[in-house]
């Protein structure tokens, strides 16, 4: 049955578009492994659903850019919802981060090939910024769930470090053939351990520099007194 355009304004129209976007996304994900994140996939999904093409165009005015953004936002939404079942407070910080990353990847498990195609899409000229924004959005939600309350430079440092961990883990996961992705989770644990060690070394270095600064300051005071 063809979906007709509605002239209604306000919440009913928004709900209508949301319903159609969800249906189009779910069906497009079936075609992406074969046709990639292209208009061909979106058009095929519209045909499958017996939607007029104008419906798909209204749902995603910028085509695949809007559909991909919707896919990422939906995955983040489901990730945050899944966090409600995780007792983060009882975990060490490294375990909180591991659980957050693992949660998102597990949500994408049924769309493994679509995610592989998505990485290739973000690698294209002009799409890198969109890929960076997606990663930042996800890791920011992960840190918030992990209880991060930093407001200083550490806010950006933590997210920068996790971006490296998350990005490398995605690439490993895409090629992981182990049962239940056991190798991916082991890889993730190692990467987090490496980052924690870097943070420890950085902390010791900063404390050492602070101590050296205090010593030099006391020396300068003594010289002025003599």
C-alpha positions as CSV (number, residue, x, y, z in Angstrom):
1,X,0.0,0.0,0.0
2,X,1.4,3.4,-1.0
3,X,1.9,5.9,1.8
4,X,0.2,9.2,1.0
5,X,1.6,12.6,2.0
6,X,-0.1,14.1,5.0
7,X,-0.7,17.8,5.3
8,X,-1.1,17.7,9.0
9,X,1.2,19.9,11.1
10,X,2.9,19.4,14.4
11,X,3.4,16.2,16.4
12,X,1.4,13.9,14.2
13,X,3.5,14.7,11.2
14,X,6.7,14.2,13.3
15,X,5.5,10.9,14.6
16,X,4.6,9.8,11.0
17,X,8.0,10.7,9.7
18,X,9.7,8.9,12.6
19,X,7.8,5.8,11.9
20,X,8.7,5.8,8.2
21,X,12.3,6.6,8.9
22,X,12.6,3.6,11.2
23,X,11.0,1.3,8.7
24,X,13.2,2.6,5.9
25,X,16.3,2.2,8.0
26,X,15.6,-1.3,9.0
27,X,14.9,-2.3,5.4
28,X,17.8,-0.4,4.0
29,X,20.2,-2.3,6.3
30,X,19.2,-5.5,4.4
31,X,20.4,-4.0,1.1
32,X,23.5,-2.2,2.3
33,X,25.7,-5.3,2.4
34,X,25.1,-5.7,-1.4
35,X,24.7,-2.1,-2.6
36,X,26.5,-0.1,0.1
37,X,25.3,3.1,1.7
38,X,23.9,4.4,-1.6
39,X,20.7,5.7,-2.9
40,X,20.2,2.3,-4.6
41,X,19.8,0.7,-1.1
42,X,17.4,3.4,0.0
43,X,15.3,3.1,-3.2
44,X,15.2,-0.7,-2.9
45,X,14.0,-0.4,0.6
46,X,11.2,2.0,-0.5
47,X,10.1,-0.5,-3.1
48,X,10.2,-3.4,-0.6
49,X,7.9,-1.3,1.7
50,X,5.7,-0.2,-1.1
51,X,6.5,3.4,-0.3
52,X,6.4,6.1,-2.9
53,X,9.9,7.5,-3.5
54,X,8.7,10.9,-2.3
55,X,8.1,9.4,1.2
56,X,11.8,8.4,1.4
57,X,12.9,11.8,0.2
58,X,10.8,13.5,2.8
59,X,12.1,11.1,5.5
60,X,15.7,11.7,4.5
61,X,16.0,15.0,2.6
62,X,19.8,14.6,2.2
63,X,19.6,11.0,1.2
64,X,22.1,8.6,2.7
65,X,23.8,11.3,4.8
66,X,20.6,11.7,6.8
67,X,19.9,7.9,6.8
68,X,23.4,7.2,8.2
69,X,23.1,9.9,10.8
70,X,19.8,8.4,11.8
71,X,21.3,4.9,12.0
72,X,24.2,6.2,14.3
73,X,21.8,8.1,16.5
74,X,19.5,5.1,16.8
75,X,22.4,2.9,17.8
76,X,23.6,5.4,20.4
77,X,20.0,5.6,21.7
78,X,19.9,1.8,22.1
79,X,23.3,1.8,23.7
80,X,22.3,4.3,26.3
81,X,19.1,2.2,27.0
82,X,21.2,-0.9,27.4
83,X,23.5,0.9,29.9
84,X,20.5,0.8,32.3
85,X,21.1,-2.9,32.8
86,X,24.8,-2.5,33.6
87,X,26.0,-1.8,37.2
88,X,28.7,0.6,36.3
89,X,29.1,1.8,39.9
90,X,30.4,-1.6,41.0
91,X,33.1,-1.7,38.3
92,X,36.6,-0.3,38.0
93,X,36.8,2.6,35.5
94,X,38.6,0.4,32.9
95,X,35.9,-2.2,33.2
96,X,33.2,0.5,32.8
97,X,34.8,1.6,29.5
98,X,35.2,-1.9,28.3
99,X,31.5,-2.7,29.0
100,X,30.4,0.5,27.2
101,X,32.4,-0.2,24.1
102,X,31.4,-3.8,24.0
103,X,27.7,-2.9,24.4
104,X,27.7,-0.7,21.3
105,X,29.6,-3.3,19.2
106,X,27.2,-6.0,20.3
107,X,24.3,-3.9,19.2
108,X,25.9,-3.7,15.8
109,X,26.6,-7.5,15.5
110,X,23.6,-8.2,13.4
111,X,24.7,-5.5,10.9
112,X,28.3,-6.5,10.7
113,X,28.7,-6.1,7.0
114,X,26.8,-2.8,7.0
115,X,29.2,-1.5,9.6
116,X,32.1,-2.6,7.4
117,X,30.6,-0.6,4.5
118,X,30.1,2.3,6.8
119,X,33.8,2.5,7.7
120,X,34.5,2.5,4.0
121,X,32.0,5.3,3.6
122,X,33.6,7.5,6.3
123,X,37.0,6.9,4.6
124,X,35.8,8.7,1.4
125,X,36.8,12.3,0.9
126,X,34.3,14.7,2.4
127,X,32.9,12.1,4.9
128,X,35.8,12.1,7.5
129,X,34.2,14.9,9.6
130,X,30.9,13.1,9.8
131,X,32.8,10.0,11.0
132,X,34.7,12.0,13.6
133,X,31.4,13.5,14.9
134,X,29.8,10.1,15.2
135,X,32.7,8.6,17.2
136,X,32.8,11.7,19.5
137,X,29.1,11.4,20.2
138,X,29.4,7.7,21.0
139,X,32.5,8.0,23.3
140,X,31.0,11.0,25.1
141,X,28.0,8.9,26.0
142,X,30.3,6.1,27.1
143,X,32.3,8.4,29.4
144,X,29.1,9.9,30.8
145,X,27.8,6.4,31.6
146,X,31.2,5.6,33.2
147,X,30.7,8.5,35.6
148,X,33.1,11.0,34.1
149,X,32.5,14.4,35.5
150,X,35.7,16.2,34.2
151,X,35.3,19.8,33.1
152,X,38.9,20.7,32.6
153,X,41.4,19.6,29.9
154,X,41.0,16.0,31.1
155,X,37.5,16.0,29.5
156,X,39.1,16.2,26.1
157,X,42.1,14.0,26.9
158,X,39.8,11.1,28.1
159,X,37.7,11.3,25.0
160,X,40.7,11.5,22.7
161,X,42.2,8.4,24.3
162,X,39.0,6.5,24.1
163,X,38.5,7.5,20.5
164,X,41.8,5.7,19.7
165,X,40.7,2.6,21.6
166,X,37.3,2.6,20.1
167,X,38.4,3.1,16.6
168,X,41.1,0.4,16.6
169,X,38.7,-2.0,18.3
170,X,36.1,-1.4,15.6
171,X,38.7,-2.3,12.9
172,X,39.7,-5.4,14.8
173,X,36.1,-6.4,15.3
174,X,35.3,-6.1,11.6
175,X,37.8,-8.8,10.9
176,X,37.3,-11.0,13.9
177,X,36.3,-14.6,13.2
178,X,36.6,-15.9,16.7
179,X,33.7,-17.4,18.6
180,X,31.5,-14.7,20.2
181,X,34.2,-12.2,19.2
182,X,36.3,-13.4,22.1
183,X,39.5,-12.1,20.4
184,X,37.9,-8.6,20.0
185,X,37.1,-8.4,23.7
186,X,40.7,-9.5,24.6
187,X,42.0,-6.9,22.2
188,X,39.8,-4.2,23.8
189,X,41.1,-5.1,27.2
190,X,44.7,-4.9,26.1
191,X,44.1,-1.5,24.4
192,X,42.5,-0.1,27.6
193,X,45.3,-1.5,29.7
194,X,47.8,0.3,27.4
195,X,45.9,3.6,27.8
196,X,45.7,3.2,31.6
197,X,49.5,2.7,31.7
198,X,50.0,5.8,29.6
199,X,47.8,7.7,32.1
200,X,49.8,6.4,35.0
201,X,53.1,7.5,33.4
202,X,51.6,10.8,32.5
203,X,50.4,11.3,36.1
204,X,53.8,10.5,37.5
205,X,55.5,12.9,35.1
206,X,53.0,15.7,36.0
207,X,53.6,15.1,39.7
208,X,57.4,15.1,39.1
209,X,57.1,18.4,37.2
210,X,55.0,19.9,39.9
211,X,57.6,18.9,42.5
212,X,60.4,20.3,40.4
213,X,58.5,23.5,40.0
214,X,58.1,23.9,43.8
215,X,61.8,23.1,44.3
216,X,62.8,25.8,41.8
217,X,60.4,28.2,43.3
218,X,61.8,27.7,46.8
219,X,65.3,28.1,45.4
220,X,64.4,31.4,43.8
221,X,62.9,32.6,47.1
222,X,66.0,31.7,49.0
223,X,68.3,33.4,46.5
224,X,66.3,36.6,46.9
225,X,66.7,36.4,50.6
226,X,70.4,36.1,50.5
